[in-house]
Each structure stands twice: as structure tokens, then as C-alpha cells.
Amino acid sequence: MTNTAVHTATLALVADRSPNVVSHTRVPRLLDALAARDRLVLDAYWIPSEDAVAPDAVRGFDAVWVLPGSPYRSETGVLTAVRTAREEGIPFLGTCGGFQHALLEYARNVCGLTRAAHAENDPDAEDPLIEALACSLVGHEAAVRIEPGSLAESVIGSGRTVERYFCAYGPSRHLDTLRAHGLCFSGQDEDGHVRVAELPGHPFFLATLFQPELAGDGSHPHPVVRALARAATEHAAARAPQLS
């Protein structure tokens, strides 16, 4: 008899879950919509940042989504989850704080910028990769230009999109070093500031400073969220023969 359980993908939701974070409250509706509208069934588990410190916390999942909610209780836990997904080819999405920490993990562990920091977590850091934005994007919508031929373009289906933000921090330095080590910045705002990052060669590694989970009312998942779900189910299908 065929084991139908392998067709359900597992999703690690890394964040310190709170009813006060709109992104967190959107997740159940998004999961229901993905199952009903797209037949993409995700079995989701919340992993607090402190629990994510364990090296195997997200190992074995079919996708990892680092959600907003920074400052996280454990920066180390979030960075560990990002690193596991990156190194082990697990589909990954980071939004808002997840975007910021994806860049921070890459700077430290791939580029050797061991003192790179997040100013929200360490206001007195000597080398803040992520700094307070000159103009806070909390509650704003803004246009994003998408690079032709990128994963982001294939997912969003357009060279320009208008997205919602709820953040006050973004990357401001070492971007050339991150590029030189293989990270691709595939979306910028109209002033050229980085808003989307991806990792070529990885099955699915996408990070956005904007929050696609806030699009609409959650009943029609944003293309970025659907793409993560598709990548997760593909990962589960690839693992199915090993698990049967």
C-alpha cells in the first residue's frame, strides 16, 4: 500500500510566535489557502528561536521559513536554522527579519565577516551589516524592481511589483563582498536599495525584506509563499523513496 503521508511536506516556521505579530497570525489562513486552492499541503511546526539553536532543529524538514518578529530571543538560533537550510539544500524563505538574518548568516559563515552584526540586536556593534533605515518602512508599500532571469522573477512573474513592509532595518554595507561570494541581490527599490536576495545553485533560497505573507487578506497566497510551498512538496517527493 502506498504511504500517502510522504506527499505532505513538513515546514519549519522559525520565529518567537506571538499573537501581536500580524505575520504570525496570517500563517494558519495561508496554510489553509495553499491546501484548498493549490493542493499544496504543508504540515507546519513552530520552532522558537531558542529551540532553533540545536543543530538538528530544522534538519529533516522539507522547508524552512524564518518569519518576522525580530529582535528574536536567540539570534544564534535563527542563524543556525538559516545555515542548516543553506548548507543542506532545504528550501528556505526569509521575510523581513528572516531576510536580515539570512544575509547576516551568509556574511559571517561564507564571507568570513565574523564581526558583522545586526544593529537592532547590537546597537553598539562596530560592523553593522544590518542598520536602521534612513526612512523606516513600517506600514509602507513600495515598488521593487526584479532582476531579469532571477528566481524572484520566475516566482513573481514580473519585473516590477509593489509590496508591503513592516521593518526599520536593512543591509547597508559589505554587499559587494556578499555578491563576490555568490549571493545574488535580485530585487531593489527604486533608489537601488537591496530588497530581495537569493542563492543560485540552491534548490530554493529566497529572502525578501518585504513581507509577502501580508499580501491581501491571506486567502490568496502571494506567489513567493506558493513557490516555497511548491519547493517543499518537491523536496518531500524527492525524499519519499528514502522514507518508504
C-alpha positions as CSV (number, residue, x, y, z in Angstrom):
1,M,0.0,0.0,0.0
2,T,1.3,3.5,-0.9
3,N,2.1,5.7,2.1
4,T,0.3,8.9,1.3
5,A,1.9,10.7,4.3
6,V,5.1,11.3,2.2
7,H,3.1,13.6,-0.1
8,T,2.6,16.1,2.8
9,A,5.6,18.4,3.1
10,T,6.8,19.5,6.5
11,L,7.5,23.2,7.2
12,A,9.6,24.6,10.0
13,L,8.3,28.1,11.0
14,V,11.2,29.7,12.8
15,A,10.1,32.7,15.0
16,D,9.1,33.5,18.5
17,R,5.4,33.1,17.9
18,S,3.2,35.9,19.1
19,P,-0.4,37.0,18.6
20,N,0.9,40.6,18.3
21,V,2.9,39.8,15.1
22,V,0.5,40.0,12.1
23,S,2.7,37.7,10.0
24,H,2.3,35.0,12.6
25,T,-1.4,35.3,12.8
26,R,-1.6,35.1,9.0
27,V,0.1,31.7,8.8
28,P,-2.9,29.4,9.5
29,R,-5.0,31.1,6.9
30,L,-2.2,30.9,4.3
31,L,-1.7,27.2,5.0
32,D,-5.5,26.5,4.6
33,A,-5.5,28.5,1.3
34,L,-2.5,26.7,0.0
35,A,-4.2,23.3,0.6
36,A,-7.6,24.3,-0.7
37,R,-6.6,26.5,-3.7
38,D,-3.3,25.0,-4.8
39,R,-3.4,21.4,-3.3
40,L,-0.1,22.2,-1.5
41,V,-0.4,20.6,1.9
42,L,2.1,21.7,4.5
43,D,2.5,20.2,8.0
44,A,3.8,23.2,9.8
45,Y,5.7,23.3,13.1
46,W,6.6,26.4,15.1
47,I,10.2,26.4,16.3
48,P,11.1,29.2,18.8
49,S,14.4,30.9,18.2
50,E,15.8,29.5,21.4
51,D,15.0,25.9,20.3
52,A,16.5,26.5,16.9
53,V,19.9,26.7,18.5
54,A,20.1,22.9,18.3
55,P,22.0,21.9,15.2
56,D,19.2,19.4,14.1
57,A,16.3,21.7,14.9
58,V,15.2,22.1,11.3
59,R,17.1,19.1,9.8
60,G,14.7,16.7,8.2
61,F,12.1,19.4,7.3
62,D,11.1,20.0,3.7
63,A,11.2,23.7,4.0
64,V,12.3,26.4,6.5
65,W,10.6,29.8,6.8
66,V,12.2,32.4,9.1
67,L,9.3,34.8,9.8
68,P,9.4,38.3,11.1
69,G,9.4,39.2,14.8
70,S,12.9,40.5,15.5
71,P,14.6,41.0,17.7
72,Y,14.4,37.3,18.2
73,R,15.1,35.9,21.7
74,S,18.0,34.0,20.2
75,E,19.9,35.4,17.3
76,T,22.1,32.3,17.3
77,G,19.1,30.1,16.9
78,V,17.8,31.9,13.9
79,L,21.3,32.0,12.3
80,T,21.7,28.2,12.9
81,A,18.4,27.5,11.2
82,V,19.4,29.6,8.2
83,R,22.7,27.9,8.0
84,T,21.2,24.4,8.1
85,A,18.8,25.2,5.3
86,R,21.5,26.8,3.2
87,E,24.1,24.0,3.6
88,E,21.7,21.1,3.4
89,G,19.7,22.2,0.4
90,I,16.4,22.6,2.3
91,P,14.0,25.1,0.6
92,F,14.3,28.4,2.5
93,L,12.3,31.6,2.8
94,G,13.2,34.5,5.0
95,T,10.9,37.5,5.2
96,C,11.7,40.8,6.9
97,G,13.8,39.7,9.9
98,G,14.3,36.5,8.1
99,F,15.8,38.4,5.2
100,Q,18.1,40.3,7.5
101,H,19.4,37.3,9.3
102,A,19.8,35.3,6.1
103,L,22.3,38.0,5.0
104,L,23.9,38.1,8.4
105,E,24.4,34.3,8.4
106,Y,26.0,34.4,4.9
107,A,28.3,37.3,5.8
108,R,29.6,35.5,8.8
109,N,29.8,31.9,7.7
110,V,30.5,32.2,3.9
111,C,32.3,35.6,3.6
112,G,34.3,35.4,6.8
113,L,32.9,38.7,8.1
114,T,32.7,37.3,11.6
115,R,32.1,40.7,13.3
116,A,29.2,41.6,11.0
117,A,26.2,42.4,13.2
118,H,22.6,43.5,13.3
119,A,22.2,46.9,14.8
120,E,18.8,46.0,16.3
121,N,20.4,43.2,18.3
122,D,23.7,45.0,18.9
123,P,23.3,48.8,18.7
124,D,26.9,49.4,19.6
125,A,28.4,47.0,17.0
126,E,31.5,48.1,15.2
127,D,30.5,46.5,11.9
128,P,26.7,46.5,11.5
129,L,25.7,44.7,8.2
130,I,22.0,45.5,9.0
131,E,21.4,49.1,10.1
132,A,18.5,51.3,10.8
133,L,17.0,52.5,7.5
134,A,17.2,56.2,6.8
135,C,13.4,56.1,6.2
136,S,11.5,53.5,8.2
137,L,9.3,51.2,6.1
138,V,7.0,50.3,8.9
139,G,3.5,50.1,7.4
140,H,4.6,51.2,3.9
141,E,4.1,49.9,0.4
142,A,6.8,50.4,-2.2
143,A,7.8,49.3,-5.6
144,V,10.5,46.6,-6.1
145,R,12.4,46.1,-9.3
146,I,13.2,42.5,-10.0
147,E,16.3,41.3,-11.9
148,P,15.6,39.5,-15.2
149,G,16.3,35.8,-15.2
150,S,16.3,35.6,-11.4
151,L,14.5,33.1,-9.2
152,A,12.5,36.1,-7.9
153,E,11.3,37.0,-11.4
154,S,10.3,33.4,-12.1
155,V,8.3,33.3,-8.9
156,I,6.7,36.7,-9.0
157,G,6.2,36.7,-12.8
158,S,7.0,40.3,-13.3
159,G,9.9,42.7,-13.4
160,R,8.2,45.1,-11.0
161,T,6.0,44.6,-8.0
162,V,4.5,46.6,-5.2
163,E,5.0,45.1,-1.8
164,R,4.2,45.7,1.9
165,Y,6.9,46.3,4.5
166,F,6.9,46.4,8.3
167,C,10.6,47.0,9.1
168,A,13.1,49.6,10.1
169,Y,16.3,47.9,9.3
170,G,18.1,46.8,6.1
171,P,21.5,45.9,4.7
172,S,23.9,48.8,4.1
173,R,27.5,47.5,3.8
174,H,29.6,44.6,2.5
175,L,27.1,44.0,-0.3
176,D,29.9,43.7,-2.9
177,T,31.6,41.1,-0.7
178,L,28.3,39.1,-0.4
179,R,28.0,39.2,-4.2
180,A,31.6,38.1,-4.7
181,H,30.9,35.1,-2.6
182,G,27.8,34.0,-4.6
183,L,24.8,35.7,-3.1
184,C,22.5,37.4,-5.7
185,F,20.6,40.6,-5.0
186,S,17.7,40.2,-7.3
187,G,15.4,42.9,-6.1
188,Q,15.9,46.6,-5.4
189,D,13.7,49.5,-4.6
190,E,13.6,52.5,-6.9
191,D,16.6,54.0,-5.2
192,G,18.7,50.9,-5.7
193,H,18.5,49.6,-2.1
194,V,18.5,45.8,-1.8
195,R,15.1,44.2,-1.1
196,V,15.5,40.6,-2.4
197,A,18.3,38.1,-2.1
198,E,18.7,34.6,-3.5
199,L,21.3,31.9,-3.7
200,P,21.9,30.4,-7.2
201,G,22.6,26.7,-7.1
202,H,20.4,26.1,-4.1
203,P,17.1,24.2,-4.7
204,F,15.2,27.2,-3.4
205,F,16.7,30.0,-1.3
206,L,14.9,33.3,-1.3
207,A,14.8,36.2,1.2
208,T,12.7,39.4,1.0
209,L,12.8,42.5,3.1
210,F,9.1,42.9,2.2
211,Q,6.5,40.6,3.8
212,P,4.6,38.6,1.1
213,E,2.6,36.9,3.9
214,L,0.8,40.3,4.4
215,A,-0.5,40.5,0.8
216,G,-4.3,40.8,0.6
217,D,-6.2,39.1,3.4
218,G,-4.3,35.8,3.2
219,S,-6.9,33.9,1.2
220,H,-4.8,34.2,-2.0
221,P,-1.2,33.4,-1.0
222,H,1.4,35.6,-2.5
223,P,3.5,33.9,-5.3
224,V,6.5,33.9,-3.1
225,V,4.6,31.9,-0.4
226,R,3.2,29.5,-3.1
227,A,6.7,29.0,-4.5
228,L,8.0,28.0,-1.1
229,A,5.2,25.5,-0.7
230,R,5.9,24.0,-4.2
231,A,9.6,23.7,-3.4
232,A,8.7,22.0,-0.1
233,T,6.4,19.4,-1.8
234,E,9.1,18.8,-4.4
235,H,11.6,18.2,-1.6
236,A,9.2,15.8,0.1
237,A,8.6,13.9,-3.1
238,A,12.3,13.6,-3.7
239,R,12.7,12.1,-0.2
240,A,9.8,9.8,-0.5
241,P,11.7,6.7,-1.8
242,Q,14.1,7.0,1.1
243,L,11.2,7.1,3.6
244,S,9.1,4.4,2.1
